[in-house]
Amino acid sequence: MIEEIAPDAPPVRVVMLVINDVTYQSPPELIAERGRSFDASVVQTVRFPRDVIKNRSGTCIDLAILYAAMLNAVGLQPMLVLI
């Protein structure tokens, strides 16, 4: 569980506390049938950083977006590259 964070805590400490408490979640298996490729039950959705923190888990893209958002919040300029 994320411990209580003091309002004057250094930004790096806040980032580490959040990152250390979040686990990886495997994305849903995609179905090979073309007709079902857009079925909401099998398509991966991207979560907001606040939802990843709340649920303490996320897929690779969820965690990358969370990490980039936190780096941006402490004054760095992260970039996400999708391949």
Backbone torsions as a table, in degrees:
resi	resn	phi	psi	omega
1	MET	NA	142.3	179.4
2	ILE	-69.5	125.5	179.3
3	GLU	-72.4	164.9	178.9
4	GLU	-63.0	130.6	-178.1
5	ILE	-106.8	124.6	179.2
6	ALA	-67.7	144.1	-179.4
7	PRO	-59.6	-27.0	-178.2
8	ASP	-100.5	17.0	179.7
9	ALA	-65.4	143.6	177.5
10	PRO	-60.8	140.6	-177.7
11	PRO	-54.3	-37.2	-179.3
12	VAL	-64.2	-37.7	178.6
13	ARG	-64.4	-41.7	178.9
14	VAL	-61.9	-46.3	179.7
15	VAL	-59.4	-46.8	-178.3
16	MET	-65.4	-38.4	178.6
17	LEU	-62.7	-41.6	-179.1
18	VAL	-70.8	-49.5	-177.3
19	ILE	-61.4	-39.2	-178.0
20	ASN	-70.7	-12.9	-177.4
21	ASP	-105.8	5.3	-176.4
22	VAL	-110.4	136.3	-179.6
23	THR	-111.6	157.3	178.6
24	TYR	-77.7	139.7	178.3
25	GLN	-123.4	125.5	-179.9
26	SER	-65.7	138.6	176.7
27	PRO	-70.0	160.7	179.4
28	PRO	-66.2	149.8	176.7
29	GLU	-69.1	133.1	178.5
30	LEU	-85.3	139.7	-179.6
31	ILE	-88.9	136.1	-175.2
32	ALA	-70.6	-19.7	-178.1
33	GLU	-67.8	129.2	-178.5
34	ARG	-62.9	-38.1	-175.7
35	GLY	-65.8	-22.1	-177.3
36	ARG	-107.6	7.4	-174.2
37	SER	-64.9	-19.7	179.3
38	PHE	-108.6	16.0	175.7
39	ASP	-67.0	126.4	-175.8
40	ALA	-59.9	-23.5	-179.0
41	SER	-77.3	-16.0	-178.3
42	VAL	-119.7	-3.3	179.9
43	VAL	-94.2	134.5	-180.0
44	GLN	-72.8	132.4	175.7
45	THR	-107.9	151.2	179.1
46	VAL	-97.4	130.0	-178.0
47	ARG	-94.4	151.8	172.8
48	PHE	-69.8	150.0	178.0
49	PRO	-53.2	-38.1	-179.8
50	ARG	-62.6	-33.9	178.7
51	ASP	-73.4	-35.4	177.1
52	VAL	-64.3	-43.7	178.6
53	ILE	-64.8	-44.1	-179.1
54	LYS	-61.6	-45.0	-177.7
55	ASN	-85.8	-11.7	-179.6
56	ARG	56.5	32.3	175.2
57	SER	-160.7	156.5	178.2
58	GLY	-171.0	162.9	176.6
59	THR	-78.0	178.2	-178.5
60	CYS	-55.2	-48.3	-178.7
61	ILE	-68.3	-36.8	177.2
62	ASP	-59.9	-45.9	-178.1
63	LEU	-69.8	-36.5	177.6
64	ALA	-64.0	-42.0	178.9
65	ILE	-66.9	-41.5	177.2
66	LEU	-60.2	-48.2	-178.4
67	TYR	-62.8	-43.3	178.4
68	ALA	-63.6	-39.6	178.8
69	ALA	-64.0	-40.5	179.8
70	MET	-69.7	-39.3	176.9
71	LEU	-63.9	-39.5	177.3
72	ASN	-63.2	-38.9	-179.0
73	ALA	-65.9	-25.8	179.2
74	VAL	-97.3	11.1	172.1
75	GLY	99.9	1.3	176.5
76	LEU	-89.6	166.4	-178.5
77	GLN	-119.2	80.9	-178.5
78	PRO	-73.0	157.5	175.0
79	MET	-130.2	137.3	173.7
80	LEU	-104.5	132.2	178.6
81	VAL	-117.6	120.0	178.9
82	LEU	-100.1	130.4	-179.8
83	ILE	-114.4	NA	NA
